[in-house]
Amino acid sequence: MPDEKQPMTIADMQRIVDEYISQFKEGYFSPLALMARLTEEAGELAREINHYYGEKPKRRDEAENTIDMELADCLFILICFANSLNIDLEEAFHAMMHKFNTRDKDRWTKIDTE
């Protein structure tokens, strides 16, 4: 396992999550359960965003969650999802970026670099 402070690749993250999940008899949840978990985590992230940037302050008795931890929770579930379906996220990421760099290359107004 890489040092917690050292940079790691997405493949490293996928391996670390797999090592963690593999120690439990239950293994990965089903795709439907993972989708529900991802939706739940996205809701928790939305709640934190609303507290920090929206008009709804936290109650005094509410636990202090942070946006970075909620994003990390979403990332963990996404990695579990990919691992459970044998998806290489680095490969999928490169394919997605290729799509954006070809299909959407002229979709947005580029910053003038001259």
Order of alpha helices (4+ residues) and beta strands (2+ residues): alpha-alpha-alpha-alpha
